[in-house]
Amino acid sequence: MSYSFSELDFIKPELGAEFTGEGTHFAVFSAHAEAVELCLFSEDSSEEVARLPLPKREGDVWSGYIAGLKPGTVYGYRAHGPYEPNAGHRFNPNKLLLDPYAKQVVGALEWDDALYGYRIGDPEEDLSFDTRDSAPFMVKGVVQDPDFDWAGDQAIRRPWTETIIYEAHVRGMTMTHPGVPEDLRGTFMGMASDPIVEHLVDLGISAVELLPIQYFPDDRYLLEKGLRNYWGYQTLGFFAPQPRFLSGRAITEFKTMVKRFHAAGIEVIMDVVYNHTAEGSERGPTLSFRGLDNLSYYRLSPDDPRHTYDTTGTGNTVNIAHPMVLRMVLDSLRYWVGVMHVDGFRFDLASTLGRTRHIEFDREGTFFDAIRQDPILSGVKLIAEPWDVGDGGYQVGGFPYPFREWNDKYRDDVRRFWKGEGGLVAGLASRLAGSSEQFNHSDRGATSSVNLISAHDGFTLMDTVSYNDKHNEANGEENRDGHSDNHSDNMGAEGPTDDDGIRSARDRRRRNMIATLMLSQGVPMLLGGDELGNSQQGNNNAYCQDDEIGWTDWSGLDDPFLDFCKGAIAFRKAHPALRQERFLTGEAAGDGTIEIAWYRPDGAVMDEEAWNDGDLRTLGLFLSKPANGEGADQLFLVCNAGGDCSVTLPEVNGITAWKRVLDTGAADDAFSVHPAENPAMVYGASIAAFEPAA
């Protein structure tokens, strides 16, 4: 079959490969290329069947239209231009390039030296030029038909005050679940299977935050060690679902998953990596962006453009300050919302996205302005990981509305308080109240903080109470990788133990931390598997563990701790006072009622001396929120990291009697309701919650 470009009698503004119904339009950006060739391949992607120079260039966009070319066509690009690394240019037409806008990726990246634009081992290093064809080893794009039956699917757009996030890995969640069919394990369809969806619904989850599902390859150095890129933070295709998560070949499986989650009332949030790509530093391979226009797509050293400028710790940084690179990111986000129907995004190393042309972080920068003015993107859930590894990269509290932020300060203070460290009552109070010192500015709301006890990066909840030290030996880096300061406590034995006393203490501390998470202002995020007692055997950096270490262990389905987690989430949902939209000031409302107040165990209001008391381990918190026509929702919470304690329940807002409605010290009936004596006994290392008795 012969192929040729046809004239269009209309302008196609889209980049990528767009099927028009009668043919396919191809368009790709490169400001510095001298020519760009479209390469077409056989259906099995093994043979290059045509190589056609894109005939049209306008505004640095190269394009062409082929009549009759249908979905399913396999393709890639080659770019001609200067190979001048010292000037930032790395064009090499011997290297097949993945379309940055490819909607589907086929084939497996087979690591070979031919994938590099220079000759590995050459004395000139990356200044040398490699002439081998990389196509036999390279993945390719596939032309897509966007049609899908979305009938009945509607965006949920649940308010942040009603959001409970569950961070999960598509493969990890499904590989060992006994109810997931074996042929669907590790896939989008497995994630959308009835056992997984029913578990999340029963738990009370409102949103699933999926670790990266955009196309990423396995790192060469990991494969050489018998490992693989499990987490997926090495994106190469910003529009394409990860092929290994497909049970077949159709990307509609991702859409089916989203539709099933929506039908169950669960939103889908994607963890996205726009700060760097899988191409690494200047010594990395030439797979897509580097070969199309290295000088435009990446930040390069201002002193020597031969080298990348790295604020991500991965070797390169995407040049979000370039208007066409910014457009690519925005187009990608709109695609996942408009075509794939996702409900939001968690941005990996988001500080990098706020770095201006002058490298500094700017909360009023172009990326944030573009998001805020966008009628599609400004309405979805946006979560920032508010740091990177560059200068000034730690920006917790520094992002603008409508972004929410992962709050590592919350994680650390809550872990330290329940570990029994002194001087933490003020820190705990801040976290319970929404971390106002970080977020109560610029008209941001009390849901700005995404509160977490654990996440994919670090110890699981079970490992936080089971290990003093990280145990990352399986990663092949002699346990040097991963954080060493985890604020963890093995409580008497390193790792699993048969000691009933230690096991009981661990269970109570896990209940305390989950209860704290659900009793705090802000947006709670639960790490998938924590409700099951999942352990990673002390590995706090399981990025390369696509095995039993990284996969969720479902043996905890019968553990009473799962029931406690369900109860804690239900308790949060039942109490509007725990999920307020604005920060509470403690001042009396217009009718003289108190909305928030802090108390010592003796019933006195906390004063400066108490806040600075390094020996104080017990803190009382009163919360109130008016309810429409039904009176106020009012709670008194006691967090006691010390020994058994007699606590005087306050007389506030006319309340003179209380009933106990939560007690983490009662393993079997934590949510039983009992009249409360005053003073009330609160078990050591426990949380108690009280409601007005009448």
Summary of the structure (lengths in Angstrom):
residues: 694
radius of gyration: 27.1
end to end distance: 82.0
largest distance: 88.0
contacts: 2365
relative contact order: 0.08
helix: 26%
strand: 22%
